[in-house]
């Protein structure tokens, strides 16, 4: 019965990938704060592992995340927009990493085209959590227009920036002092 309900909801969204996911998950209604630009399904996989599946109608508004772990450091490369939906997705990934004992994270923002207030809040929260755990959160490859968002938002002094991923790795590994002043 749950699979049939999930399939109906996924079909309403008109997303082929969502329909295929519905065969393995039960989807629930989107929260009221999610707008019509992206179809959102909170899904619980049959083996009780929680998963969030996001499907965008316009790929430029969707946050793309690729991740790797190198030397015990989570590296996330982001592309697209770090809006409310993307901030939630990013927050879930970093929270999972930190709850598993991960202390340091590099977030590559080279391909980010937009950062909203929700994105700033998530980054500030996880930078603080990393620092409290004795780790670091370093933002790498931030272009000038995006850096201005951090600066105007009053977050630039509270976050750590590196020109690229390699430099961020060196900073965290202790080859160079990580400088992060508070607001």
N, C-alpha and C positions, 0 to 999 in steps of 0.2 A: 504494500500500500504506500509506504513512504517513497519508494522508488517512482511510483506512478505520479505522485504529487510533485516530486522533484523534477521529473521529466516535463510535466506541464509548465512548471515555473520557468524552467530553462528554455523550453520552446517559445514561451512568451517573450523571452529576451532575444530570441532569434539568433542564438549563438551556437554553432555546431559543436565547438569545443565544450561548451557548458552542457550540451545534451549528452556528450560522451562521458563527461564527468558524472552526470546524474546516475549513470548505471552503477557507479561505485560509491555514491554518497547520497545523503539526504540533505536537501537544501532548505534553508529557512528564508523568510521574507527579509528584504533589505532593511537596515535601520532607517529611521525617518530622515537623518541628516545626509544621506547619500542622494546626490542629484541624478537627473536623467542622463548625464553624459556617459556614465559607465554603469553597466549592469553589475551588481554586487551579490554574491552568494556566499553566505557563511556555511560551510559544509563540514559535516562530521563524517569521516571515512568509517567504514564498517568496523575496522579494528580499533575504533575509538580514538584514533589519533586526530587531533583537531587540525584543520587546514582552512586556509582562507583562499578562495579562488576569485580573482578579479578578471573581468573581461571588458575591454573597452571597445566601443564602436569606432572611436577615432584613436588610432595608435599614438598620435602625437600628444594626446592628453593623458595617456597612460604612463605610469612609471614602470620602466624596465629595470630589473635588478639582476646582475650576475654576481655570483659570490664564489670566493675561494678562501681557503685557510692556508697560510704560509707562515712557518715558524711560530705557530700558535697565535697568529694574528688573523682575525677575520677581515677580509678585504671585500668591500661591496662596490661595484661599479654601477652607477646610476645613470639613467638616460630618461629624457622626457620631462615631465612636470612633477615636482614634489609638492602636490596640492594635498587637500585633506585626505583623499583616498590613498594617495601614495604615502603620506606620512604614517597612516595607520599600518600599511603594509610594511614599511621600513621599520617602524617601531616594533612590530611583532617579530621580525627577524632578529633585530638587535637585542630585544628582551630575551628571546630564546637563547641566543648566544651567551648573554650575561648570566642567565639563570643556570646554564650548564657549566659555569665557571670561567667562561671566556672573559678576559680582562681588557684586551685592547682591540680596537677596531679602526680600520682605515676606510673612509668613504670617499670614493673618487667621484667628483661632481663635474667632470669635464663635459659630459653630454647632457647636463641639466639645462633646461631652457626657462624654468620658472621655479621659484621657491616661495610658498605662501607662509602665513603665520603658523599654521599647523606644522609645517616642515621645520620652521625655526624652533618651535616648542619641543618637538621630538628630538632634534639634534642637541638642544641645550640640556634636556632631561638626561639623555644617554651619555653625554659628555660628563655631566655631574656624577652619574652612576658609575662610569668607568673610573673616574678620579677617586671616588670613595672606595672602590675595590682595589686601588693601587695600580690601575691601568690607565690607558689613554684612548681618546677618540680623536683622530686626526682627519681633517678634511683636506683632500688632495685635489690638485688641478682645478681650482675654482677660477672661473673666468671673471673678468672685471664687472660685467653687469650683475652677475650673481653675488659677487663679493659686496657690491654696493647694497644689496638687500640685507646682508648680514650687518654691514656698517650702519645703515639707516635704522635697522631694527635694534641696534644697541647690542648685538650679539658678537660682533667681530672681536672684541677684547676678551670675551669669555671662552672663545673656541680656539683651537689650535689648527693652523693651516700649514700646508706643505705645497711646494710647486708641482710635485708629481708623486706617484705611488712609491717609487724607489726612495725618494727623500723621506717620505712618511715612514717607510720601513726602517730607515736608518735612525730617524728621530726616536721611534719607539724602542728600537733595539739598544738605544743608549749611546750610539756613536755621535750623537749631537744632543744637546740639552733641549728638551721640549719646553717651550715657553708658552704659558697660557695665563694671562692676567684676568682677574675678575672684573665684572662690570662695576 
